[in-house]
């Protein structure tokens, strides 16, 4: 199944997520942090086509969790996990190493906390809506980035992760999607 951006801001990452999933081994270990209409159909399809793969999906919103689980929770290798808060994620990580981690959870700060927690366990991340972290009005941003969608040494994300990861900025469709590959 091909997924094409359909003017839904929650799905602008699909083109990039699908491409990365297609390049993974058939026994891949994946984390999905923040389940949803954009990522869950892709993860579901990946699990259907790769029965030796495992996707551990995490969510903190119980009503959203129930909605997504009802639609996509019938595969044994697509495992849904409802946790109380993202701070609890560290207590529920089943693998030591992951092939891919998709990051698109709420609140915003949880995304960075999760990347920091897991960056030693994975060489490939996708971060959806990344330009939020480079906005000069945030207290964590020092100076003014040349462009909030270009992650160089003037951006907050570039300063935080540019030495450890190659940051591939994808902002042709908004909100943008950042692919982070370990150097």
Secondary structure, 3 states (H helix, E strand, C coil): CCCCCCCCHHHCCHHHHHHHHHCCCCCCEEEEECCCCCCHHHHHHHHHHCCCCEEEEEECCHHHHHHHHHHHCCCCCEEEEECCCHHHHHHCCCCCCECEEEECCCCHHHHHHHHHHHCCCECEEEEECHHHHHCCCCCCCCCCCCCCCCCCCCCHHHHHHCCCEEEEEECCCCCCEEEEEEC
